[in-house]
Amino acid sequence: METNVQRYLEFSAHHESNSYQPLAYVGVITDNFAKSYEAVNLLSRHNIPFRIIRPTDVNAQAFDGLDIAITFAVPEKESLAAIQILLQRAASLSW
């Protein structure tokens, strides 16, 4: 008798899990999860999809698919160009 767990495992074994990107509209840039906990908790409670981004991982691709970014960390000098691209993209949206 095949169980639901067995079917799930068989499906997962034959499927590339790396081909999917998490659905998120909000990026949360943080290097201290304790300081950003309450904001992240509120996003979760209101079912707002978000993605955690470490300050060292901020680049132009880090914001792909995001509409907004919230930062709880001082941006690194190298990250400022990527943040500027996000700001320009947001400014070009027609409301």
C-alpha positions as CSV (number, residue, x, y, z in Angstrom):
1,M,0.0,0.0,0.0
2,E,1.5,3.3,-1.1
3,T,1.3,6.1,1.5
4,N,1.1,9.8,0.8
5,V,4.6,10.2,2.2
6,Q,5.9,7.6,-0.3
7,R,4.2,9.5,-3.2
8,Y,5.7,12.8,-2.0
9,L,9.2,11.3,-1.8
10,E,9.0,9.8,-5.2
11,F,7.8,13.1,-6.7
12,S,10.5,15.1,-4.9
13,A,13.2,12.7,-6.0
14,H,12.4,13.2,-9.7
15,H,12.0,16.9,-9.5
16,E,14.6,19.7,-9.5
17,S,13.9,21.7,-6.4
18,N,16.6,24.3,-7.3
19,S,14.5,25.4,-10.3
20,Y,12.1,27.3,-8.2
21,Q,12.6,30.7,-6.6
22,P,10.6,31.7,-3.5
23,L,7.8,34.0,-4.2
24,A,8.5,37.4,-2.5
25,Y,7.7,41.0,-3.1
26,V,9.6,42.4,-0.1
27,G,13.3,42.1,0.6
28,V,14.5,42.4,4.2
29,I,18.2,43.3,4.4
30,T,19.5,42.4,7.8
31,D,22.6,41.3,9.5
32,N,21.0,41.0,13.0
33,F,17.9,38.8,13.1
34,A,17.1,39.8,16.7
35,K,16.8,43.5,15.7
36,S,14.6,42.7,12.7
37,Y,12.5,40.0,14.3
38,E,9.4,42.1,15.1
39,A,9.2,43.5,11.6
40,V,9.7,40.1,10.0
41,N,7.1,38.7,12.4
42,L,4.6,41.3,11.3
43,L,5.2,40.6,7.7
44,S,4.6,36.9,8.4
45,R,1.5,37.5,10.4
46,H,0.0,39.6,7.5
47,N,1.0,37.0,4.9
48,I,3.3,39.3,3.1
49,P,5.9,37.3,1.2
50,F,9.4,38.4,1.9
51,R,12.9,37.3,1.4
52,I,15.9,37.8,3.8
53,I,18.9,39.3,2.1
54,R,22.2,39.5,4.0
55,P,24.1,42.8,3.4
56,T,27.0,40.9,1.9
57,D,24.6,39.4,-0.7
58,V,23.1,42.7,-1.9
59,N,23.7,43.2,-5.6
60,A,21.4,44.0,-8.6
61,Q,20.2,40.4,-8.9
62,A,19.3,40.3,-5.2
63,F,16.3,42.6,-5.9
64,D,15.0,40.7,-8.9
65,G,11.2,40.3,-8.5
66,L,11.1,42.6,-5.4
67,D,8.9,45.7,-5.2
68,I,10.4,47.0,-2.0
69,A,13.3,46.5,0.3
70,I,13.5,47.2,4.0
71,T,16.9,47.5,5.5
72,F,18.0,47.0,9.1
73,A,21.6,47.1,8.3
74,V,24.0,49.9,7.1
75,P,24.5,49.2,3.4
76,E,28.0,48.3,2.4
77,K,29.7,50.7,-0.1
78,E,29.5,48.0,-2.9
79,S,25.7,47.6,-2.3
80,L,24.8,51.2,-2.9
81,A,24.7,50.8,-6.7
82,A,22.3,47.9,-6.4
83,I,20.0,49.9,-4.0
84,Q,20.1,52.9,-6.4
85,I,18.9,50.6,-9.3
86,L,16.0,49.5,-7.1
87,L,15.1,53.1,-6.3
88,Q,15.2,54.1,-10.0
89,R,13.1,51.1,-10.9
90,A,10.5,52.1,-8.3
91,A,10.6,55.7,-9.4
92,S,9.8,54.7,-13.0
93,L,6.6,52.9,-12.0
94,S,3.4,54.6,-13.0
95,W,0.8,54.6,-10.3
